[in-house]
């Protein structure tokens, strides 16, 4: 699964830690999702979408 | 116990692991001293023989609780992965050694070495996590 997390984060000038704090996860989690090493669960994907005020499909796309 | 952060789960884990290790060391030295000098009767020898093993069971319990109490799904996945590597490593070596021992190709090894292999495998699992996912998971 591909995602636009890094771009969306950069647009808001958020560090990985800033996003991790907002999502209440570790910075390692954000890094693993951003780099495509880990696909988040549906509940976490919803939290990410809510944080960016977007839909899941706008952030995550199939390979 | 409900943990709201990874740090809280880590602290609970370290506390449980610390208690387990303290009981393990105390039981081991007490047993060696009392049983080695034949200062205790058979029922007490049983108790002293069981205590170190039960303390290690406490360490396994601490790792199990760490998995269930860690709120971060990615970190939780890393710890589960570590335990799978540890289990595969320990059971594989124990099985191979057992058959070699059966044919008298290698000397007998006490069964508690499986637990030692498991903890070694837990460390290997952490290295595997670092290589595969860029994060250690749980090393301690």
Backbone of each chain as ProteinMPNN parsed JSONL, in Angstrom:
{"seq_chain_A": "XXXXXXXXXXXXXXXXXXXXXXXXXXXXXXXXXXXXXXXXXXXXXXXXXXXXXXXXXXXXXXX", "coords_chain_A": {"N_chain_A": [[0.831, -1.2, 0.0], [0.523, 2.208, -0.869], [1.238, 5.53, 0.41], [0.486, 8.996, 1.256], [1.596, 10.193, 3.383], [4.056, 11.406, 4.175], [4.246, 13.669, 2.513], [1.894, 15.049, 3.187], [2.406, 15.555, 5.827], [4.679, 17.161, 5.617], [3.571, 19.389, 4.345], [2.238, 20.532, 6.417], [4.24, 21.179, 8.076], [4.954, 19.379, 10.078], [6.785, 17.327, 12.273], [7.868, 13.855, 12.358], [7.522, 13.075, 14.965], [5.673, 14.965, 15.871], [3.368, 14.222, 14.433], [3.111, 11.626, 15.395], [2.523, 12.141, 18.084], [0.041, 13.363, 17.801], [-1.424, 11.224, 16.828], [-1.196, 9.49, 18.863], [0.698, 7.425, 18.885], [3.871, 5.664, 18.512], [6.935, 7.307, 17.378], [8.369, 5.62, 15.772], [6.354, 4.066, 14.658], [5.039, 5.87, 12.934], [7.139, 6.381, 11.177], [7.53, 3.788, 10.093], [5.1, 3.401, 8.772], [5.079, 5.53, 6.954], [7.294, 4.883, 5.331], [6.383, 2.693, 4.098], [6.763, 0.221, 5.221], [5.085, -0.839, 7.023], [1.659, -1.509, 7.163], [-1.058, 0.275, 8.371], [-3.63, -0.629, 10.804], [-7.208, -0.728, 10.235], [-8.642, 0.921, 12.171], [-6.509, 2.662, 12.951], [-5.842, 3.784, 10.509], [-8.167, 5.246, 10.054], [-7.903, 7.093, 12.137], [-5.648, 8.459, 11.278], [-6.635, 9.578, 8.912], [-8.623, 11.262, 9.973], [-7.021, 13.01, 11.419], [-5.728, 14.42, 9.399], [-7.897, 15.496, 8.264], [-9.125, 14.281, 6.053], [-10.195, 11.756, 3.627], [-9.715, 8.189, 3.947], [-9.007, 7.037, 1.501], [-7.886, 9.168, 0.178], [-5.453, 9.376, 1.269], [-4.238, 6.83, 1.459], [-3.324, 4.507, -1.039], [-3.763, 1.741, -3.34], [-1.007, -0.378, -4.33]], "CA_chain_A": [[0.0, 0.0, 0.0], [1.274, 3.473, -0.891], [0.545, 6.586, 1.156], [0.988, 10.369, 1.065], [1.811, 10.699, 4.738], [5.231, 12.28, 4.261], [3.907, 14.93, 1.839], [0.88, 15.731, 3.997], [3.094, 16.006, 7.05], [5.559, 18.27, 5.223], [2.703, 20.552, 4.06], [1.843, 21.128, 7.714], [5.499, 21.373, 8.827], [4.95, 18.51, 11.25], [7.821, 16.289, 12.313], [7.282, 12.53, 12.604], [7.112, 13.042, 16.377], [4.432, 15.749, 15.986], [2.263, 13.389, 13.949], [2.987, 10.503, 16.335], [1.828, 12.658, 19.279], [-1.371, 13.568, 17.444], [-2.061, 9.913, 16.627], [-0.94, 8.722, 20.093], [1.508, 6.236, 18.573], [5.303, 5.974, 18.598], [7.531, 7.87, 16.162], [8.74, 4.465, 14.937], [5.15, 3.658, 13.913], [4.854, 6.829, 11.837], [8.223, 6.131, 10.215], [7.283, 2.511, 9.405], [3.956, 3.583, 7.86], [5.548, 6.443, 5.893], [8.235, 4.217, 4.429], [5.691, 1.552, 3.492], [7.167, -1.048, 5.846], [3.976, -1.322, 7.843], [0.324, -0.996, 6.812], [-1.802, 0.425, 9.629], [-4.948, -1.258, 10.913], [-8.29, 0.166, 9.807], [-8.869, 1.994, 13.151], [-5.421, 3.654, 12.901], [-5.993, 4.491, 9.221], [-9.236, 6.237, 10.275], [-7.353, 8.169, 12.982], [-4.752, 9.244, 10.411], [-7.505, 10.357, 8.01], [-9.252, 12.322, 10.783], [-5.976, 13.988, 11.783], [-5.486, 15.273, 8.226], [-9.22, 15.927, 7.787], [-9.269, 13.729, 4.692], [-10.685, 10.381, 3.644], [-8.626, 7.196, 3.902], [-8.611, 6.852, 0.095], [-7.063, 10.311, -0.253], [-4.112, 9.22, 1.87], [-3.702, 5.511, 1.118], [-3.739, 3.939, -2.33], [-3.192, 0.419, -3.611], [0.251, -0.336, -5.099]], "C_chain_A": [[0.873, 1.262, 0.0], [0.529, 4.505, -0.045], [1.233, 7.926, 0.953], [1.335, 11.033, 2.398], [2.943, 11.729, 4.821], [4.932, 13.666, 3.668], [2.928, 15.732, 2.692], [1.482, 16.312, 5.278], [3.967, 17.23, 6.746], [4.746, 19.544, 4.963], [2.307, 21.287, 5.345], [3.058, 21.435, 8.605], [5.508, 20.568, 10.132], [6.137, 17.552, 11.157], [7.114, 14.937, 12.506], [6.769, 12.437, 14.04], [5.813, 13.816, 16.59], [3.226, 14.901, 15.583], [2.014, 12.22, 14.904], [2.217, 10.944, 17.584], [0.338, 12.848, 18.994], [-2.124, 12.243, 17.324], [-1.98, 9.03, 17.883], [-0.295, 7.368, 19.778], [2.984, 6.636, 18.689], [5.797, 6.593, 17.287], [7.944, 6.762, 15.197], [7.557, 3.998, 14.081], [4.946, 4.555, 12.699], [5.9, 6.578, 10.759], [7.96, 4.855, 9.41], [6.128, 2.629, 8.412], [4.392, 4.43, 6.661], [6.411, 5.74, 4.857], [7.637, 2.945, 3.802], [6.083, 0.205, 4.081], [6.037, -1.665, 6.654], [2.672, -0.673, 7.384], [-0.508, -0.903, 8.089], [-3.119, -0.345, 9.608], [-6.001, -0.249, 10.454], [-8.569, 1.261, 10.849], [-7.778, 3.081, 13.115], [-5.492, 4.449, 11.598], [-7.083, 5.56, 9.344], [-8.723, 7.41, 11.112], [-6.445, 9.076, 12.156], [-5.59, 10.156, 9.51], [-8.153, 11.521, 8.762], [-8.247, 13.423, 11.122], [-5.713, 14.95, 10.625], [-6.783, 15.829, 7.631], [-9.449, 15.518, 6.326], [-9.897, 12.34, 4.79], [-9.482, 9.426, 3.552], [-8.091, 7.054, 2.469], [-7.748, 7.994, -0.434], [-5.633, 10.196, 0.269], [-3.455, 7.91, 1.443], [-4.232, 5.041, -0.228], [-3.108, 2.557, -2.503], [-1.925, 0.583, -4.44], [-0.002, -0.246, -6.595]], "O_chain_A": [[1.832, 1.368, 0.765], [-0.672, 4.368, 0.19], [2.39, 7.997, 0.541], [1.362, 12.258, 2.518], [2.804, 12.778, 5.45], [5.307, 14.692, 4.234], [3.104, 16.933, 2.897], [1.116, 17.395, 5.735], [3.993, 18.198, 7.507], [5.176, 20.643, 5.315], [2.077, 22.496, 5.347], [2.912, 21.892, 9.738], [6.011, 21.032, 11.156], [6.446, 17.035, 10.083], [5.915, 14.887, 12.781], [5.739, 11.819, 14.311], [4.957, 13.405, 17.372], [2.211, 14.861, 16.277], [0.87, 11.865, 15.187], [1.362, 10.211, 18.082], [-0.512, 12.538, 19.828], [-3.301, 12.15, 17.67], [-2.606, 7.973, 17.958], [-0.678, 6.328, 20.315], [3.303, 7.8, 18.934], [5.178, 6.435, 16.235], [7.885, 6.925, 13.978], [7.731, 3.589, 12.933], [4.712, 4.08, 11.588], [5.584, 6.564, 9.569], [8.143, 4.837, 8.193], [6.167, 2.031, 7.336], [4.112, 4.093, 5.51], [6.275, 5.974, 3.656], [8.315, 2.224, 3.07], [5.771, -0.839, 3.507], [6.036, -2.864, 6.931], [2.588, 0.547, 7.236], [-0.648, -1.89, 8.811], [-3.653, -0.669, 8.547], [-5.713, 0.938, 10.306], [-8.722, 2.423, 10.472], [-8.078, 4.269, 13.232], [-5.231, 5.651, 11.588], [-6.941, 6.656, 8.8], [-9.052, 8.566, 10.847], [-6.463, 10.297, 12.308], [-5.299, 11.343, 9.364], [-8.221, 12.636, 8.245], [-8.578, 14.609, 11.114], [-5.501, 16.144, 10.836], [-6.764, 16.539, 6.625], [-9.902, 16.308, 5.498], [-10.106, 11.814, 5.883], [-8.39, 9.814, 3.137], [-6.882, 6.962, 2.253], [-6.976, 7.815, -1.376], [-4.721, 10.848, -0.238], [-2.271, 7.878, 1.108], [-5.422, 5.158, -0.523], [-2.078, 2.243, -1.908], [-1.78, 1.564, -5.17], [0.945, -0.202, -7.38]]}, "seq_chain_B": "XXXXXXXXXXXXXXXXXXXXXXXXXXXXXXXXXXXXXXXXXXXXXXXXXXXXXXXXXXXXXXXXXXXXXXXXXXXXXXXXXXXXXXXXXXXXXXXXXXXXXXXXXXXXXXXXXXXXXXXXXXXXXXXXXXXXXXXXXXXX", "coords_chain_B": {"N_chain_B": [[-4.313, -4.437, 34.119], [-4.612, -1.286, 32.605], [-2.896, 0.215, 30.087], [-2.042, 3.391, 28.912], [-0.036, 4.359, 27.407], [2.967, 3.513, 25.549], [5.209, 3.757, 27.131], [4.237, 3.45, 29.697], [3.427, 0.781, 29.621], [5.913, -0.344, 29.225], [7.19, 0.314, 31.627], [5.683, -1.19, 33.465], [6.302, -3.693, 32.508], [9.099, -3.804, 32.946], [9.129, -3.706, 35.726], [7.788, -6.104, 36.412], [9.538, -7.928, 35.212], [11.866, -7.384, 36.623], [11.146, -8.19, 39.233], [10.742, -10.926, 38.762], [13.341, -11.728, 38.003], [14.759, -11.127, 40.317], [13.601, -12.894, 42.161], [14.325, -15.254, 40.894], [17.191, -15.236, 41.012], [17.581, -15.152, 43.811], [16.283, -17.554, 44.542], [17.808, -19.42, 43.178], [20.417, -19.178, 44.303], [19.848, -19.666, 47.004], [18.847, -22.261, 46.838], [21.08, -23.652, 45.771], [22.857, -23.343, 47.891], [21.527, -24.451, 50.206], [20.596, -27.01, 49.356], [22.882, -28.063, 48.241], [24.495, -28.378, 50.485], [23.096, -30.223, 51.824], [21.127, -29.444, 53.704], [18.424, -29.361, 53.946], [15.138, -31.007, 53.963], [13.421, -33.455, 51.837], [10.781, -32.399, 50.861], [11.256, -29.624, 50.953], [13.376, -29.451, 49.234], [12.075, -30.0, 46.866], [10.477, -27.7, 46.681], [12.46, -25.715, 46.496], [13.583, -26.526, 44.136], [11.531, -26.038, 42.358], [11.13, -23.268, 42.447], [13.114, -21.538, 40.949], [12.424, -22.127, 38.288], [9.723, -21.36, 38.245], [10.057, -18.66, 38.595], [11.179, -17.968, 36.147], [9.014, -18.554, 34.544], [7.501, -16.42, 35.351], [8.895, -14.405, 34.045], [8.255, -14.986, 31.392], [5.542, -14.504, 31.542], [5.604, -11.759, 32.019], [6.458, -10.832, 29.523], [4.337, -11.671, 27.927], [2.273, -10.092, 29.04], [3.271, -7.62, 28.349], [2.854, -7.634, 25.621], [0.026, -7.666, 25.493], [-0.571, -5.294, 26.799], [0.675, -3.181, 25.503], [-0.159, -0.306, 23.838], [0.413, 0.657, 21.273], [0.064, -0.378, 18.026], [1.994, -1.075, 16.089], [4.437, -1.371, 17.487], [3.596, -3.406, 19.16], [3.218, -5.45, 17.293], [5.87, -5.824, 16.548], [6.951, -6.889, 18.901], [5.502, -9.267, 19.121], [6.436, -10.523, 16.842], [9.09, -10.838, 17.589], [8.792, -12.722, 19.668], [7.902, -14.885, 18.201], [10.125, -15.465, 16.6], [11.888, -16.136, 18.647], [10.615, -18.411, 19.753], [10.577, -20.189, 17.565], [13.338, -20.451, 17.139], [14.293, -21.543, 19.618], [12.758, -23.933, 19.883], [13.456, -25.28, 17.533], [16.27, -25.71, 17.799], [16.246, -27.206, 20.175], [14.798, -29.477, 19.41], [16.402, -30.554, 17.33], [18.747, -31.032, 18.793], [17.761, -32.874, 20.638], [17.217, -35.18, 19.077], [19.8, -35.747, 18.161], [20.958, -36.297, 20.585], [19.543, -38.543, 21.25], [20.685, -40.453, 19.605], [23.075, -40.639, 20.779], [25.044, -38.823, 19.993], [25.628, -36.342, 20.862], [26.271, -34.73, 24.059], [24.106, -35.022, 27.029], [21.822, -32.417, 27.737], [20.568, -30.16, 30.146], [17.047, -29.546, 30.534], [16.253, -26.894, 31.064], [17.768, -25.274, 29.488], [16.404, -24.72, 27.19], [14.802, -22.534, 27.769], [16.784, -20.607, 28.077], [17.795, -20.565, 25.475], [15.512, -19.574, 24.269], [15.363, -16.935, 25.223], [17.69, -15.987, 24.072], [16.945, -16.203, 21.412], [14.953, -14.275, 21.471], [16.399, -11.956, 21.562], [17.64, -12.175, 19.053], [15.399, -11.914, 17.509], [14.825, -9.224, 17.959], [16.952, -8.003, 16.629], [16.377, -8.873, 14.069], [13.958, -7.499, 13.683], [14.938, -4.877, 13.643], [16.456, -4.896, 11.317], [14.513, -5.545, 9.397], [12.273, -3.835, 9.865], [13.302, -1.472, 10.792], [13.156, -0.804, 13.45], [13.666, -1.706, 16.876], [11.841, -3.009, 18.556], [11.449, -4.874, 21.274], [14.079, -5.142, 23.399], [15.036, -5.642, 25.983]], "CA_chain_B": [[-3.812, -3.055, 34.071], [-4.823, -0.632, 31.314], [-1.806, 1.158, 29.815], [-2.426, 4.351, 27.886], [1.132, 4.685, 26.587], [3.999, 2.463, 25.46], [6.12, 3.933, 28.262], [3.567, 2.866, 30.87], [3.516, -0.673, 29.439], [7.331, -0.667, 29.415], [7.487, 0.394, 33.067], [5.046, -2.36, 34.099], [7.09, -4.85, 32.052], [10.393, -3.801, 33.648], [8.849, -4.023, 37.128], [7.505, -7.552, 36.487], [10.765, -8.643, 34.86], [12.78, -7.182, 37.75], [10.695, -9.054, 40.333], [11.012, -12.31, 38.34], [14.778, -11.984, 38.038], [15.182, -11.095, 41.728], [13.166, -14.177, 42.74], [15.144, -16.288, 40.24], [18.562, -15.224, 41.573], [17.479, -15.522, 45.234], [15.927, -18.985, 44.617], [18.939, -20.198, 42.664], [21.506, -19.192, 45.287], [19.35, -20.335, 48.218], [18.79, -23.688, 46.514], [22.45, -24.177, 45.654], [23.475, -23.35, 49.224], [20.856, -25.373, 51.134], [20.544, -28.377, 48.818], [24.279, -28.488, 48.075], [25.033, -28.781, 51.799], [22.114, -31.187, 52.367], [20.593, -28.84, 54.937], [16.948, -29.374, 53.923], [14.473, -32.285, 53.657], [12.902, -33.659, 50.479], [9.743, -31.448, 50.407], [11.867, -28.297, 50.758], [14.182, -29.573, 48.008], [11.09, -29.841, 45.781], [10.111, -26.281, 46.623], [13.628, -24.971, 45.998], [13.761, -26.926, 42.732], [10.466, -25.422, 41.546], [11.152, -21.796, 42.488], [13.781, -20.838, 39.83], [11.616, -22.333, 37.076], [8.52, -20.52, 38.337], [10.497, -17.273, 38.388], [11.33, -17.788, 34.69], [7.628, -18.478, 34.045], [7.134, -15.025, 35.604], [9.494, -13.59, 32.976], [7.419, -15.214, 30.193], [4.279, -13.799, 31.818], [5.878, -10.329, 31.838], [6.501, -10.566, 28.072], [2.942, -11.822, 27.464], [1.518, -8.905, 29.46], [3.778, -6.493, 27.559], [2.162, -7.691, 24.323], [-1.39, -7.283, 25.62], [-0.728, -3.947, 27.368], [1.256, -2.141, 24.646], [-1.249, 0.235, 23.017], [0.871, 0.967, 19.909], [-0.075, -1.634, 17.264], [3.238, -1.402, 15.375], [5.374, -1.884, 18.496], [3.038, -4.697, 19.591], [3.524, -6.406, 16.217], [7.308, -6.128, 16.625], [7.19, -7.779, 20.054], [4.944, -10.585, 18.747], [7.382, -11.073, 15.88], [10.247, -11.265, 18.39], [8.469, -13.965, 20.394], [7.827, -15.964, 17.201], [11.514, -15.817, 16.27], [12.43, -16.803, 19.841], [10.007, -19.738, 19.874], [11.091, -21.002, 16.459], [14.763, -20.686, 17.385], [14.478, -22.442, 20.77], [12.182, -25.253, 19.607], [14.239, -25.924, 16.469], [17.529, -26.206, 18.357], [15.946, -28.244, 21.173], [14.383, -30.687, 18.69], [17.588, -31.122, 16.656], [19.638, -31.542, 19.843], [17.106, -34.051, 21.225], [17.435, -36.352, 18.213], [21.236, -36.058, 18.2], [21.184, -36.893, 21.906], [18.931, -39.879, 21.162], [21.661, -41.347, 18.955], [24.306, -40.493, 21.577], [26.034, -38.061, 19.219], [25.949, -35.15, 21.663], [25.984, -35.0, 25.482], [22.804, -34.596, 27.554], [21.74, -31.016, 28.179], [19.392, -29.946, 30.999], [15.908, -28.983, 29.784], [16.082, -25.442, 31.244], [18.499, -24.563, 28.442], [15.427, -24.276, 26.176], [14.416, -21.167, 28.149], [17.934, -19.735, 27.774], [17.769, -20.414, 24.006], [14.362, -18.725, 23.92], [15.738, -15.53, 25.465], [18.666, -15.654, 23.034], [16.11, -16.001, 20.215], [14.231, -13.004, 21.658], [17.377, -10.944, 21.131], [17.787, -12.313, 17.596], [14.158, -11.338, 16.968], [14.952, -7.759, 17.998], [17.875, -7.645, 15.536], [15.595, -9.107, 12.848], [13.025, -6.36, 13.582], [15.714, -3.683, 13.291], [16.842, -5.028, 9.909], [13.326, -5.583, 8.538], [11.329, -2.724, 10.067], [13.989, -0.255, 11.227], [12.917, -0.557, 14.881], [14.084, -2.868, 17.656], [10.771, -3.716, 19.284], [11.764, -4.979, 22.697], [15.35, -5.864, 23.578], [15.332, -6.005, 27.371]], "C_chain_B": [[-4.021, -2.476, 32.668], [-3.71, 0.406, 31.124], [-2.215, 2.09, 28.689], [-1.241, 4.77, 27.021], [2.103, 3.51, 26.577], [4.921, 2.519, 26.672], [5.547, 3.295, 29.526], [3.654, 1.333, 30.81], [4.942, -1.147, 29.685], [7.69, -0.697, 30.899], [6.915, -0.822, 33.799], [5.832, -3.624, 33.759], [8.404, -4.948, 32.825], [10.226, -4.165, 35.121], [8.636, -5.539, 37.28], [8.77, -8.363, 36.211], [11.777, -8.549, 36.004], [12.429, -8.088, 38.921], [11.026, -10.513, 40.004], [12.493, -12.646, 38.462], [15.32, -11.997, 39.468], [14.826, -12.413, 42.408], [14.034, -15.303, 42.19], [16.536, -16.386, 40.889], [18.542, -15.684, 43.032], [17.213, -17.028, 45.366], [17.109, -19.857, 44.204], [20.054, -20.315, 43.712], [21.095, -19.897, 46.577], [19.351, -21.847, 48.006], [20.174, -24.32, 46.47], [23.083, -24.345, 47.042], [22.87, -24.451, 50.101], [20.874, -26.823, 50.644], [21.969, -28.934, 48.677], [24.897, -28.978, 49.379], [24.116, -29.765, 52.52], [21.536, -30.707, 53.701], [19.071, -28.911, 55.015], [16.402, -30.757, 53.544], [13.884, -32.27, 52.257], [11.81, -32.65, 50.047], [10.31, -30.053, 50.136], [12.739, -28.303, 49.495], [13.264, -29.403, 46.788], [10.751, -28.368, 45.58], [11.253, -25.456, 46.017], [13.927, -25.312, 44.535], [12.75, -26.253, 41.815], [10.627, -23.904, 41.415], [11.878, -21.112, 41.318], [12.978, -20.955, 38.525], [10.378, -21.455, 37.072], [8.871, -19.045, 38.135], [10.671, -16.984, 36.887], [9.951, -17.76, 34.016], [7.112, -17.049, 34.233], [7.685, -14.096, 34.526], [8.69, -13.75, 31.678], [6.081, -14.471, 30.334], [4.458, -12.299, 31.573], [5.883, -9.964, 30.351], [5.095, -10.678, 27.478], [2.11, -10.604, 27.804], [1.965, -7.676, 28.675], [3.06, -6.448, 26.202], [0.718, -7.186, 24.474], [-1.566, -5.842, 26.1], [-0.142, -2.826, 26.51], [0.182, -1.587, 23.706], [-0.877, 0.469, 21.546], [0.913, -0.321, 19.072], [1.214, -2.049, 16.543], [4.261, -2.014, 16.339], [4.916, -3.261, 18.986], [3.356, -5.783, 18.566], [5.001, -6.807, 16.261], [7.608, -7.102, 17.766], [6.662, -9.184, 19.755], [5.906, -11.29, 17.79], [8.634, -11.609, 16.605], [9.985, -12.592, 19.092], [8.36, -15.142, 19.423], [9.225, -16.429, 16.801], [12.119, -16.61, 17.428], [11.909, -18.242, 19.954], [10.523, -20.683, 18.789], [12.541, -21.404, 16.684], [14.963, -21.738, 18.484], [13.948, -23.849, 20.468], [12.976, -25.996, 18.532], [15.517, -26.526, 17.033], [17.283, -27.34, 19.355], [15.577, -29.561, 20.481], [15.586, -31.362, 18.032], [18.52, -31.76, 17.692], [19.072, -32.843, 20.436], [17.344, -35.307, 20.409], [18.911, -36.757, 18.177], [21.595, -36.761, 19.509], [20.669, -38.337, 21.929], [19.887, -40.903, 20.56], [23.045, -41.243, 19.609], [25.435, -39.795, 20.814], [26.483, -36.801, 19.968], [25.638, -35.452, 23.13], [24.59, -34.524, 25.905], [22.872, -33.147, 28.023], [20.467, -30.851, 29.007], [18.308, -29.167, 30.24], [15.775, -27.465, 29.938], [16.867, -24.624, 30.213], [17.581, -24.079, 27.322], [15.006, -22.839, 26.479], [15.548, -20.183, 27.825], [18.003, -19.484, 26.262], [16.655, -19.47, 23.575], [14.726, -17.248, 24.106], [16.811, -15.066, 24.476], [17.926, -15.363, 21.719], [15.332, -14.698, 20.275], [15.129, -11.841, 21.229], [17.576, -10.974, 19.623], [16.563, -11.703, 16.904], [14.213, -9.825, 16.932], [15.857, -7.279, 16.861], [17.145, -7.791, 14.194], [14.604, -7.961, 12.616], [13.746, -5.107, 13.087], [16.069, -3.706, 11.806], [15.609, -4.897, 9.008], [12.468, -4.328, 8.637], [11.988, -1.422, 10.539], [13.748, 0.104, 12.678], [13.18, -1.849, 15.655], [12.924, -3.681, 18.216], [11.12, -3.727, 20.756], [13.025, -5.798, 22.894], [15.532, -6.402, 24.983], [14.53, -7.213, 27.811]], "O_chain_B": [[-3.653, -3.096, 31.67], [-3.596, 1.355, 31.9], [-2.678, 1.644, 27.639], [-1.418, 5.459, 26.016], [2.077, 2.642, 27.449], [5.361, 1.489, 27.182], [6.267, 2.684, 30.315], [3.92, 0.676, 31.817], [5.164, -2.206, 30.273], [8.389, -1.594, 31.37], [7.582, -1.413, 34.648], [6.008, -4.507, 34.598], [8.782, -6.02, 33.297], [11.073, -4.848, 35.698], [9.223, -6.173, 38.156], [9.042, -9.356, 36.885], [12.462, -9.523, 36.313], [13.314, -8.686, 39.534], [11.528, -11.248, 40.855], [12.86, -13.711, 38.96], [16.219, -12.772, 39.795], [15.637, -12.984, 43.137], [14.434, -16.203, 42.929], [16.99, -17.469, 41.26], [19.37, -16.495, 43.446], [17.831, -17.701, 46.191], [17.37, -20.898, 44.807], [20.565, -21.404, 43.973], [21.884, -20.631, 47.172], [19.791, -22.611, 48.866], [20.411, -25.378, 47.051], [23.747, -25.341, 47.326], [23.59, -25.275, 50.665], [21.133, -27.745, 51.416], [22.226, -30.106, 48.953], [25.726, -29.888, 49.375], [24.337, -30.095, 53.685], [21.467, -31.451, 54.679], [18.488, -28.56, 56.041], [17.08, -31.562, 52.906], [13.846, -31.24, 51.583], [11.912, -32.095, 48.953], [9.888, -29.382, 49.195], [12.831, -27.302, 48.784], [13.627, -28.75, 45.809], [10.742, -27.863, 44.458], [11.036, -24.616, 45.145], [14.457, -24.485, 43.793], [13.046, -25.936, 40.663], [10.292, -23.33, 40.379], [11.319, -20.184, 40.732], [12.872, -19.994, 37.762], [10.016, -20.875, 36.048], [8.085, -18.28, 37.577], [10.35, -15.892, 36.418], [9.744, -17.036, 33.043], [6.382, -16.528, 33.39], [7.034, -13.126, 34.139], [8.469, -12.779, 30.954], [5.567, -13.894, 29.375], [3.587, -11.647, 30.999], [5.373, -8.912, 29.965], [4.71, -9.875, 26.628], [1.333, -10.125, 26.979], [1.158, -6.798, 28.367], [2.707, -5.379, 25.704], [0.252, -6.375, 23.672], [-2.601, -5.229, 25.838], [-0.423, -1.652, 26.752], [-0.335, -2.322, 22.865], [-1.749, 0.477, 20.678], [1.687, -1.234, 19.36], [1.491, -3.24, 16.405], [4.87, -3.041, 16.043], [5.728, -4.161, 19.199], [3.721, -6.9, 18.93], [5.345, -7.969, 16.043], [8.415, -8.019, 17.617], [7.304, -10.176, 20.098], [6.157, -12.489, 17.91], [9.155, -12.676, 16.278], [10.841, -13.476, 19.11], [8.69, -16.272, 19.782], [9.481, -17.626, 16.679], [12.779, -17.627, 17.217], [12.675, -19.169, 20.217], [10.861, -21.833, 19.065], [12.923, -22.55, 16.449], [15.709, -22.701, 18.302], [14.615, -24.84, 20.763], [13.146, -27.212, 18.617], [15.825, -27.693, 16.789], [18.026, -28.322, 19.378], [15.995, -30.633, 20.918], [15.776, -32.572, 18.153], [19.015, -32.87, 17.501], [19.814, -33.79, 20.699], [17.634, -36.37, 20.958], [19.239, -37.943, 18.164], [22.411, -37.682, 19.542], [21.27, -39.222, 22.537], [19.896, -42.069, 20.954], [24.045, -41.702, 19.056], [26.611, -40.126, 20.966], [27.57, -36.272, 19.733], [24.829, -36.334, 23.419], [23.971, -33.715, 25.214], [23.855, -32.716, 28.626], [19.407, -31.342, 28.62], [18.591, -28.277, 29.438], [15.242, -26.806, 29.046], [16.653, -23.419, 30.083], [17.922, -23.149, 26.591], [14.868, -22.022, 25.569], [15.301, -19.071, 27.36], [18.233, -18.36, 25.818], [16.816, -18.675, 22.649], [14.431, -16.416, 23.247], [16.842, -13.898, 24.087], [18.242, -14.406, 21.012], [15.077, -14.08, 19.241], [14.672, -10.876, 20.616], [17.669, -9.926, 18.984], [16.676, -11.063, 15.858], [13.714, -9.202, 15.995], [15.568, -6.275, 16.211], [17.276, -6.95, 13.305], [14.431, -7.506, 11.485], [13.242, -4.376, 12.235], [15.997, -2.686, 11.121], [15.655, -4.22, 7.981], [11.99, -3.814, 7.625], [11.321, -0.396, 10.671], [14.097, 1.205, 13.105], [12.944, -2.946, 15.149], [13.017, -4.903, 18.335], [11.086, -2.686, 21.412], [13.054, -6.993, 22.599], [16.103, -7.475, 25.176], [14.656, -7.655, 28.952]]}, "name": "protein", "num_of_chains": 2, "seq": "XXXXXXXXXXXXXXXXXXXXXXXXXXXXXXXXXXXXXXXXXXXXXXXXXXXXXXXXXXXXXXXXXXXXXXXXXXXXXXXXXXXXXXXXXXXXXXXXXXXXXXXXXXXXXXXXXXXXXXXXXXXXXXXXXXXXXXXXXXXXXXXXXXXXXXXXXXXXXXXXXXXXXXXXXXXXXXXXXXXXXXXXXXXXXXXXXXXXXXXXXXX"}
